Amino acid sequence: MAVIRRDLNPPATIAAPLDRPALDRARTPARAAFGLLLLAYSTIATVAVFDSFTAPLLAGVNLFGIDAGVLIGLVVAGIVTVGQWITNGYNRLAYTNSP
């Protein structure tokens, strides 16, 4: 049986599949898309949890034509989203040292 030796280090001429400027241009839209996906997932999960917690207490209660548990979940998700935006480190108003 013959032993085949292969080089463990590939040659240095192999380049990345995309050039650096293309990756830099795609960074901001990709971050925005994944941020929106995370926001949607977080909102849906919050609404589902609050709706399941309040279902026994508020069975059949509708506010503005929306189930009360769903509306409470949407309000809590909105408060959490605004709180995260204010405290994310990029909001200068939240971190200024005002007298």
N, CA and C atoms as an extended XYZ file, in Angstrom:
297
Properties=species:S:1:pos:R:3:atomname:S:1:resname:S:1:resid:I:1 pbc="F F F"
N         0.842       -1.162        0.000 N   MET     1
C         0.000        0.000        0.000 CA  MET     1
C         0.895        1.234        0.000 C   MET     1
N         0.573        2.164       -0.876 N   ALA     2
C         1.383        3.373       -1.011 CA  ALA     2
C         0.857        4.450       -0.079 C   ALA     2
N         1.739        5.239        0.468 N   VAL     3
C         1.381        6.350        1.338 CA  VAL     3
C         1.418        7.626        0.518 C   VAL     3
N         0.310        8.349        0.547 N   ILE     4
C         0.244        9.611       -0.196 CA  ILE     4
C         0.465       10.740        0.788 C   ILE     4
N         1.457       11.546        0.508 N   ARG     5
C         1.744       12.686        1.378 CA  ARG     5
C         1.128       13.932        0.778 C   ARG     5
N         0.419       14.644        1.604 N   ARG     6
C        -0.206       15.892        1.161 CA  ARG     6
C         0.335       17.033        1.993 C   ARG     6
N         0.474       18.166        1.357 N   ASP     7
C         0.963       19.345        2.051 CA  ASP     7
C        -0.131       19.856        2.983 C   ASP     7
N         0.183       20.019        4.252 N   LEU     8
C        -0.812       20.485        5.215 CA  LEU     8
C        -1.052       21.991        5.114 C   LEU     8
N        -0.121       22.713        4.567 N   ASN     9
C        -0.272       24.163        4.397 CA  ASN     9
C        -0.575       24.460        2.935 C   ASN     9
N        -1.755       24.980        2.636 N   PRO    10
C        -2.064       25.278        1.235 CA  PRO    10
C        -1.174       26.416        0.733 C   PRO    10
N        -1.006       26.500       -0.555 N   PRO    11
C        -0.169       27.570       -1.096 CA  PRO    11
C        -0.757       28.944       -0.789 C   PRO    11
N         0.086       29.930       -0.679 N   ALA    12
C        -0.333       31.279       -0.307 CA  ALA    12
C        -1.073       31.999       -1.418 C   ALA    12
N        -1.202       31.415       -2.576 N   THR    13
C        -1.858       32.091       -3.689 CA  THR    13
C        -3.375       31.956       -3.658 C   THR    13
N        -3.906       31.156       -2.744 N   ILE    14
C        -5.361       31.016       -2.651 CA  ILE    14
C        -5.924       32.262       -1.983 C   ILE    14
N        -6.847       32.932       -2.634 N   ALA    15
C        -7.421       34.170       -2.122 CA  ALA    15
C        -8.821       33.912       -1.570 C   ALA    15
N        -9.315       34.872       -0.829 N   ALA    16
C       -10.680       34.795       -0.313 CA  ALA    16
C       -11.663       34.841       -1.477 C   ALA    16
N       -12.847       34.255       -1.315 N   PRO    17
C       -13.811       34.243       -2.423 CA  PRO    17
C       -14.361       35.632       -2.761 C   PRO    17
N       -14.336       36.551       -1.807 N   LEU    18
C       -14.802       37.918       -2.058 CA  LEU    18
C       -13.702       38.900       -1.699 C   LEU    18
N       -13.649       39.977       -2.432 N   ASP    19
C       -12.634       40.971       -2.103 CA  ASP    19
C       -13.063       41.812       -0.900 C   ASP    19
N       -12.118       42.445       -0.267 N   ARG    20
C       -12.367       43.188        0.972 CA  ARG    20
C       -13.380       44.321        0.791 C   ARG    20
N       -13.324       45.131       -0.271 N   PRO    21
C       -14.337       46.193       -0.424 CA  PRO    21
C       -15.767       45.660       -0.511 C   PRO    21
N       -15.947       44.506       -1.135 N   ALA    22
C       -17.296       43.922       -1.221 CA  ALA    22
C       -17.778       43.493        0.162 C   ALA    22
N       -16.867       42.927        0.957 N   LEU    23
C       -17.241       42.543        2.318 CA  LEU    23
C       -17.550       43.763        3.176 C   LEU    23
N       -16.791       44.834        3.006 N   ASP    24
C       -17.043       46.056        3.766 CA  ASP    24
C       -18.384       46.683        3.394 C   ASP    24
N       -18.740       46.635        2.114 N   ARG    25
C       -20.035       47.197        1.692 CA  ARG    25
C       -21.203       46.372        2.215 C   ARG    25
N       -21.007       45.072        2.375 N   ALA    26
C       -22.092       44.191        2.820 CA  ALA    26
C       -22.249       44.181        4.336 C   ALA    26
N       -21.283       44.734        5.057 N   ARG    27
C       -21.320       44.644        6.515 CA  ARG    27
C       -22.525       45.361        7.114 C   ARG    27
N       -22.763       46.605        6.730 N   THR    28
C       -23.864       47.375        7.324 CA  THR    28
C       -25.237       46.786        6.988 C   THR    28
N       -25.526       46.464        5.729 N   PRO    29
C       -26.832       45.843        5.461 CA  PRO    29
C       -27.011       44.489        6.157 C   PRO    29
N       -25.943       43.716        6.265 N   ALA    30
C       -26.059       42.415        6.938 CA  ALA    30
C       -26.347       42.607        8.419 C   ALA    30
N       -25.669       43.559        9.050 N   ARG    31
C       -25.926       43.820       10.468 CA  ARG    31
C       -27.353       44.312       10.674 C   ARG    31
N       -27.831       45.162        9.769 N   ALA    32
C       -29.206       45.666        9.883 CA  ALA    32
C       -30.212       44.529        9.699 C   ALA    32
N       -29.968       43.658        8.739 N   ALA    33
C       -30.891       42.545        8.495 CA  ALA    33
C       -30.942       41.597        9.693 C   ALA    33
N       -29.772       41.245       10.229 N   PHE    34
C       -29.759       40.361       11.382 CA  PHE    34
C       -30.335       41.043       12.619 C   PHE    34
N       -30.144       42.353       12.741 N   GLY    35
C       -30.746       43.086       13.849 CA  GLY    35
C       -32.262       43.082       13.767 C   GLY    35
N       -32.800       43.263       12.567 N   LEU    36
C       -34.252       43.218       12.397 CA  LEU    36
C       -34.801       41.818       12.654 C   LEU    36
N       -34.060       40.793       12.224 N   LEU    37
C       -34.492       39.419       12.522 CA  LEU    37
C       -34.507       39.158       14.022 C   LEU    37
N       -33.488       39.623       14.727 N   LEU    38
C       -33.441       39.441       16.173 CA  LEU    38
C       -34.562       40.217       16.861 C   LEU    38
N       -34.833       41.423       16.385 N   LEU    39
C       -35.921       42.224       16.944 CA  LEU    39
C       -37.272       41.538       16.720 C   LEU    39
N       -37.475       40.994       15.535 N   ALA    40
C       -38.728       40.289       15.247 CA  ALA    40
C       -38.867       39.045       16.127 C   ALA    40
N       -37.795       38.283       16.247 N   TYR    41
C       -37.834       37.085       17.093 CA  TYR    41
C       -38.117       37.455       18.542 C   TYR    41
N       -37.455       38.487       19.038 N   SER    42
C       -37.644       38.922       20.422 CA  SER    42
C       -39.077       39.386       20.659 C   SER    42
N       -39.623       40.130       19.719 N   THR    43
C       -40.996       40.621       19.860 CA  THR    43
C       -41.992       39.467       19.844 C   THR    43
N       -41.825       38.552       18.914 N   ILE    44
C       -42.740       37.413       18.826 CA  ILE    44
C       -42.667       36.562       20.094 C   ILE    44
N       -41.453       36.324       20.586 N   ALA    45
C       -41.296       35.521       21.804 CA  ALA    45
C       -41.921       36.223       23.007 C   ALA    45
N       -41.737       37.544       23.108 N   THR    46
C       -42.315       38.292       24.229 CA  THR    46
C       -43.835       38.242       24.177 C   THR    46
N       -44.398       38.444       23.010 N   VAL    47
C       -45.851       38.403       22.865 CA  VAL    47
C       -46.373       37.007       23.205 C   VAL    47
N       -45.696       35.972       22.729 N   ALA    48
C       -46.152       34.608       22.998 CA  ALA    48
C       -46.110       34.291       24.495 C   ALA    48
N       -45.050       34.712       25.166 N   VAL    49
C       -44.927       34.431       26.600 CA  VAL    49
C       -45.982       35.193       27.391 C   VAL    49
N       -46.126       36.488       27.115 N   PHE    50
C       -47.111       37.265       27.867 CA  PHE    50
C       -48.531       36.825       27.550 C   PHE    50
N       -48.785       36.414       26.326 N   ASP    51
C       -50.120       35.934       25.989 CA  ASP    51
C       -50.416       34.621       26.721 C   ASP    51
N       -49.425       33.741       26.822 N   SER    52
C       -49.665       32.477       27.536 CA  SER    52
C       -49.802       32.701       29.043 C   SER    52
N       -49.049       33.670       29.597 N   PHE    53
C       -49.165       33.957       31.028 CA  PHE    53
C       -50.504       34.607       31.382 C   PHE    53
N       -50.995       35.464       30.520 N   THR    54
C       -52.223       36.195       30.834 CA  THR    54
C       -53.481       35.507       30.309 C   THR    54
N       -53.355       34.426       29.562 N   ALA    55
C       -54.528       33.751       28.992 CA  ALA    55
C       -55.515       33.289       30.062 C   ALA    55
N       -55.066       32.681       31.174 N   PRO    56
C       -56.061       32.271       32.175 CA  PRO    56
C       -56.737       33.454       32.865 C   PRO    56
N       -56.023       34.555       33.000 N   LEU    57
C       -56.581       35.708       33.710 CA  LEU    57
C       -57.481       36.569       32.835 C   LEU    57
N       -57.108       36.693       31.569 N   LEU    58
C       -57.822       37.612       30.680 CA  LEU    58
C       -58.485       36.868       29.522 C   LEU    58
N       -59.091       35.740       29.797 N   ALA    59
C       -59.719       34.947       28.740 CA  ALA    59
C       -60.881       35.716       28.120 C   ALA    59
N       -60.809       35.921       26.833 N   GLY    60
C       -61.882       36.584       26.098 CA  GLY    60
C       -61.901       38.098       26.200 C   GLY    60
N       -60.903       38.711       26.832 N   VAL    61
C       -60.868       40.168       26.961 CA  VAL    61
C       -60.160       40.747       25.747 C   VAL    61
N       -60.830       41.686       25.091 N   ASN    62
C       -60.259       42.365       23.935 CA  ASN    62
C       -60.129       43.855       24.226 C   ASN    62
N       -58.994       44.404       23.873 N   LEU    63
C       -58.774       45.848       23.972 CA  LEU    63
C       -58.467       46.362       22.572 C   LEU    63
N       -59.264       47.292       22.106 N   PHE    64
C       -59.107       47.866       20.760 CA  PHE    64
C       -59.181       46.793       19.682 C   PHE    64
N       -59.922       45.736       19.923 N   GLY    65
C       -60.078       44.658       18.957 CA  GLY    65
C       -58.938       43.660       18.945 C   GLY    65
N       -58.005       43.794       19.877 N   ILE    66
C       -56.855       42.884       19.962 CA  ILE    66
C       -56.946       42.153       21.294 C   ILE    66
N       -56.588       40.884       21.288 N   ASP    67
C       -56.576       40.111       22.521 CA  ASP    67
C       -55.696       40.816       23.551 C   ASP    67
N       -56.153       40.879       24.794 N   ALA    68
C       -55.458       41.638       25.835 CA  ALA    68
C       -54.048       41.112       26.077 C   ALA    68
N       -53.841       39.809       26.054 N   GLY    69
C       -52.509       39.245       26.253 CA  GLY    69
C       -51.537       39.646       25.155 C   GLY    69
N       -52.034       39.660       23.925 N   VAL    70
C       -51.202       40.083       22.799 CA  VAL    70
C       -50.848       41.557       22.926 C   VAL    70
N       -51.813       42.370       23.297 N   LEU    71
C       -51.567       43.806       23.436 CA  LEU    71
C       -50.573       44.080       24.567 C   LEU    71
N       -50.719       43.390       25.687 N   ILE    72
C       -49.768       43.555       26.791 CA  ILE    72
C       -48.370       43.116       26.341 C   ILE    72
N       -48.269       42.018       25.618 N   GLY    73
C       -46.979       41.551       25.100 CA  GLY    73
C       -46.349       42.545       24.148 C   GLY    73
N       -47.159       43.160       23.280 N   LEU    74
C       -46.640       44.169       22.354 CA  LEU    74
C       -46.131       45.403       23.100 C   LEU    74
N       -46.854       45.821       24.129 N   VAL    75
C       -46.418       46.975       24.917 CA  VAL    75
C       -45.102       46.668       25.631 C   VAL    75
N       -45.012       45.499       26.243 N   VAL    76
C       -43.772       45.118       26.934 CA  VAL    76
C       -42.623       45.001       25.934 C   VAL    76
N       -42.868       44.404       24.776 N   ALA    77
C       -41.823       44.292       23.753 CA  ALA    77
C       -41.374       45.672       23.286 C   ALA    77
N       -42.313       46.600       23.142 N   GLY    78
C       -41.948       47.964       22.761 CA  GLY    78
C       -41.107       48.649       23.824 C   GLY    78
N       -41.473       48.463       25.085 N   ILE    79
C       -40.697       49.060       26.180 CA  ILE    79
C       -39.292       48.467       26.221 C   ILE    79
N       -39.176       47.157       26.053 N   VAL    80
C       -37.859       46.515       26.047 CA  VAL    80
C       -37.022       47.012       24.871 C   VAL    80
N       -37.623       47.145       23.703 N   THR    81
C       -36.900       47.612       22.524 CA  THR    81
C       -36.399       49.032       22.715 C   THR    81
N       -37.252       49.906       23.218 N   VAL    82
C       -36.832       51.293       23.456 CA  VAL    82
C       -35.741       51.332       24.524 C   VAL    82
N       -35.878       50.542       25.566 N   GLY    83
C       -34.850       50.485       26.599 CA  GLY    83
C       -33.516       50.002       26.068 C   GLY    83
N       -33.537       49.001       25.214 N   GLN    84
C       -32.293       48.522       24.612 CA  GLN    84
C       -31.679       49.578       23.712 C   GLN    84
N       -32.491       50.292       22.970 N   TRP    85
C       -31.968       51.327       22.081 CA  TRP    85
C       -31.336       52.465       22.882 C   TRP    85
N       -31.966       52.823       23.983 N   ILE    86
C       -31.446       53.933       24.787 CA  ILE    86
C       -30.124       53.542       25.443 C   ILE    86
N       -29.998       52.297       25.874 N   THR    87
C       -28.808       51.889       26.628 CA  THR    87
C       -27.782       51.128       25.797 C   THR    87
N       -27.850       51.188       24.476 N   ASN    88
C       -26.937       50.389       23.657 CA  ASN    88
C       -25.541       50.976       23.533 C   ASN    88
N       -25.303       52.154       24.061 N   GLY    89
C       -23.971       52.733       24.001 CA  GLY    89
C       -23.785       53.702       22.864 C   GLY    89
N       -24.696       53.744       21.900 N   TYR    90
C       -24.581       54.653       20.782 CA  TYR    90
C       -25.451       55.889       20.942 C   TYR    90
N       -26.327       55.871       21.909 N   ASN    91
C       -27.227       56.995       22.121 CA  ASN    91
C       -26.534       58.010       23.031 C   ASN    91
N       -26.129       59.118       22.468 N   ARG    92
C       -25.375       60.116       23.221 CA  ARG    92
C       -26.207       60.763       24.322 C   ARG    92
N       -27.513       60.873       24.129 N   LEU    93
C       -28.356       61.504       25.136 CA  LEU    93
C       -28.408       60.698       26.430 C   LEU    93
N       -28.277       59.401       26.330 N   ALA    94
C       -28.350       58.562       27.521 CA  ALA    94
C       -27.052       58.564       28.318 C   ALA    94
N       -25.941       58.959       27.703 N   TYR    95
C       -24.658       58.854       28.358 CA  TYR    95
C       -23.941       60.187       28.520 C   TYR    95
N       -24.641       61.288       28.360 N   THR    96
C       -24.000       62.581       28.564 CA  THR    96
C       -23.998       62.925       30.042 C   THR    96
N       -22.981       63.588       30.462 N   ASN    97
C       -22.890       64.037       31.854 CA  ASN    97
C       -23.438       65.447       31.946 C   ASN    97
N       -24.733       65.534       32.053 N   SER    98
C       -25.364       66.854       32.127 CA  SER    98
C       -25.448       67.280       33.587 C   SER    98
N       -25.276       68.565       33.837 N   PRO    99
C       -25.325       69.052       35.236 CA  PRO    99
C       -26.721       69.020       35.819 C   PRO    99
